[in-house]
Amino acid sequence: MEERNPAILLLQDGTIFHGKATGKKGISTGEIAFNTGMTGYQEVFTDPSYVGQILIMNTPHIGNYGIHESESESDKIQIAGLITKKFSEIYSRSSASSSLEELMLKNECVGITDLDTRALVRHIRNKGAMNALISSGNDNFEELKEILAKVPSMEGQELSSKVATKVVYDENPSGKHKVALLDFGVKKNIIRCLVERGCHVRVFPMSASLEEINTFEPAGYMLSNGPGDPGVMTDSIELVKNIVNQNKPVFGICLGHQILGLSQGLKTEKMFNGHRGINHPIKNLKTGKGEITTQNHGFVISKESVTLNDNIEVTHIHLNDQTIAGIALKNKAVFSVQYHPEASAGPHDSRYLFDEFVEAIVKN
């Protein structure tokens, strides 16, 4: 194996870590975040919600089971950069089609390995979310600091338009239940979960008008996940408000959940550190049952704004920090969750939410 070139990780607060280069050689910038999942790195890296983020994987060994063609959540790697403790150049799974490094090179993803990710995560956990830079071709710190200083904050950025579809397309056109899916950066497994339940899913660009969507005559509406700050997506918020007013079933996931809340007069706020992993504990306040969930978000609906809205019911809470993890409208078949019930990768505890959505369509 060839000796890897040196690489640098520079944080917004001036902290520097040294390591070795992986993937594409060059410079990459974004907001640094960490994921606590023990598996599913391919699904994580290809999740469109990670656009604009440099990702630390808490699991020390990454790449060891390679890349499988069926396990991508979009058509390419979406993360801005990758940080690992140990990066595996070889893989052991016989069904894998390539190595992680081959995929990173194909998608021009810059990475750094052989640094102390435990110390790095502890630093970010204490200091909060911040921007960062990976460089494997330039060690001039003054130049790198200037580059990093120009990187915009995640707060205030609209990023969905970078990853959402630009064209309308259909999945399972012979399905019984027509679902219009508004794409803010949808994961493929959300569509799969709907198709598995007999839905004909028509995916619409986030720029679609309500009139265009309604030519499909949908029985229900799906609001997808996606990246960026929901608070600046004023056109999408207004569109979702009009969708809700039609009194048909609506189901929102992650960014879709936040936009739904904003459309009903709630507020969102940036988290000190986001929730990212496949082991987050949630309590369903309706049933009293716990769920282990997959999560990936840096914004959350404000608890204070919910207390001021009599039409909103909090349905789920995050058991680690009591943040709002699910809401429903009291007088409509409209609900949403802050986590990923399609859970790819992750546990299937929350797949029942897709069943409830389809049941609401049937009843409507």
HELIX and SHEET records of a PDB file:
HELIX    1   1 TYR A   41  PHE A   45  1                                   5    
HELIX    2   2 PRO A   48  TYR A   50  5                                   3    
HELIX    3   3 GLU A   69  GLU A   71  5                                   3    
HELIX    4   4 LEU A  100  LYS A  106  1                                   7    
HELIX    5   5 THR A  117  LYS A  127  1                                  11    
HELIX    6   6 PHE A  141  ALA A  149  1                                   9    
HELIX    7   7 SER A  160  VAL A  163  1                                   4    
HELIX    8   8 LYS A  188  GLU A  196  1                                   9    
HELIX    9   9 LEU A  210  ASN A  214  1                                   5    
HELIX   10  10 PRO A  230  VAL A  232  5                                   3    
HELIX   11  11 THR A  234  VAL A  244  1                                  11    
HELIX   12  12 LEU A  255  SER A  263  1                                   9    
HELIX   13  13 LYS A  303  THR A  307  1                                   5    
HELIX   14  14 TYR A  352  LYS A  363  1                                  12    
SHEET    1   A 8 PRO A   6  LEU A  11  0                                        
SHEET    2   A 8 ILE A  16  GLY A  23 -1                                        
SHEET    3   A 8 VAL A 110  THR A 113 -1                                        
SHEET    4   A 8 GLY A  81  ILE A  83  1                                        
SHEET    5   A 8 GLN A  53  MET A  57  1                                        
SHEET    6   A 8 ILE A  27  ASN A  35  1                                        
SHEET    7   A 8 MET A 130  SER A 135 -1                                        
SHEET    8   A 8 PRO A   6  LEU A  11 -1                                        
SHEET    1   B 2 HIS A  61  ILE A  62  0                                        
SHEET    2   B 2 LYS A  86  PHE A  87  1                                        
SHEET    1   C10 TYR A 169  GLU A 171  0                                        
SHEET    2   C10 CYS A 199  PRO A 205 -1                                        
SHEET    3   C10 HIS A 177  ASP A 183  1                                        
SHEET    4   C10 GLY A 220  LEU A 223  1                                        
SHEET    5   C10 VAL A 250  ILE A 253  1                                        
SHEET    6   C10 VAL A 334  VAL A 337  1                                        
SHEET    7   C10 ILE A 324  LEU A 329 -1                                        
SHEET    8   C10 ILE A 312  HIS A 318 -1                                        
SHEET    9   C10 THR A 268  ASN A 284 -1                                        
SHEET   10   C10 GLY A 290  ILE A 301 -1                                        
END                                                                             
